[in-house]
């Protein structure tokens, strides 16, 4: 015997189809079940986010230790690399200027003092620029982490 609803081969004494649940005696299809989404181990009141959220603390710690790595952690690779390269470039330039002043440190002529003053001003400016880059990238990493997590909460997808 075959089920008239789905065509499954059934034994002759069957009352219901084992595949679709069709009642062979009355000729009625089984009632449709409403769709119930699968229930996971999600605690009550906690929303489910398929993409993991990023830690604000970790992003800030990474940005403190090595400028630009907080951005890389958040997936903003280009911005992170620009910050990292510019910060390292300014640091190398400051070291070159500092080491060029070392030989003149022990021979104090009038010309050398003026030369050292110019180097000191250049080092101060480079240090201030590096400090501004470091502070701005810390604030930016924190704000990007908040933006990333807010986007995941609202849409379930990463913003970038």
Long-range contacts (C-beta under 8 A, 24 or more apart in sequence): 5-29, 47-153, 49-152, 49-153, 49-156, 50-156, 51-152, 51-156, 51-157, 51-158, 53-148, 53-149, 53-152, 53-153, 54-145, 54-148, 54-149, 55-145, 56-142, 56-145, 56-146, 56-149, 59-141, 59-142, 59-144, 59-145, 60-138, 60-141, 60-142, 60-145, 62-141, 63-137, 63-138, 63-141, 64-138, 67-133, 67-134, 67-137, 68-137, 70-137, 70-138, 70-141, 70-145, 71-137, 71-140, 71-141, 71-144, 74-141, 74-144, 74-145, 74-148, 75-148, 75-158, 75-160, 76-144, 76-160, 79-140, 83-133, 83-137, 86-133, 87-130, 87-133, 87-134, 87-137, 90-126, 90-129, 90-130, 90-133, 91-130, 93-126, 94-123, 94-126, 94-127, 94-130, 97-122, 97-123, 97-126, 98-123
